[in-house]
Amino acid sequence: MTVLSHKTAALLAVAAGLVMMAAVPAVGAAASSTAAASSTTASYALSGTATMTPGTGTCLDCLPPSASATGTATCSFCLPGKPGAGTFTLDLPTITTHPPNPCRIKTVSGTLSATWDTGQTSTVNVSGRYIDGKPILTLTGNFFPSDPIYPSDPVNIVLTNFPPNPCTAATNTVTGEMTIAAS
C-alpha cells in the first residue's frame, strides 16, 4: 500500500508539472503582447555544415586554426512575435588549445549571426568548448543590446558532429539546438 501511494504521489507531481508547463506559453504570450518583462525560452533546431581550418604552422606570421559553420535555424519552440526560421553563420576565429597538444581544443570564441525570415539580423558573440573532447560543441553568449529581435538575451548553442581537431582540415554535417531566454 505504501508503494502505491508513493507512485500515485509521483504521478500527481508529474501531472501537475505538465499542467504548469502547458500554461507557460500562454503566460509568455500574454506577457509579450503587453510588453511585460517576463522571460520565456525560444528554441531553434540548427542544421548545416561546419568546417575546421588548420593553422599554417608555428611561425610568427602564420595563421591560427579557425572554424566556421553555416546552415538553417528552424523554430522548434516558437514565441509570438519572434521569427520562425532563418539562416545562421558561425565564425570561430579564436581557438585555444591544451598545451602541449596543439591538436586538442580547450576553448573557442567568435560570432554567430542569424538572418531571420523577417529580414532582420541578430548577432551574438559566443564562446565555448567541446564536451569531453567529443565532437559536441557548446557555446554561450548574449545578443547585442541593439539586436532587433532578442536584445541582450542570453543564448545557448549545442552543435553535434562539429570537427574537433584544429590540426586536421574537415567539413562535417552538423545538427544542434539554439535556445534563447527571450525577455
RALINKA-V123274 format. One record per helix or strand. SS is the DSSP state (H for helix, E for strand). FROM is the first residue (numbers start at 1). TO is the last residue. Records with the same first field share a line. If there is no record, write none. Layout:
# RALINKA-V123274
SS->FROM-TO + FROM-TO
This chain:
# RALINKA-V123274
H->2-33
E->40-53 + 66-77 + 85-98 + 101-116 + 121-130 + 136-143 + 154-160 + 170-182
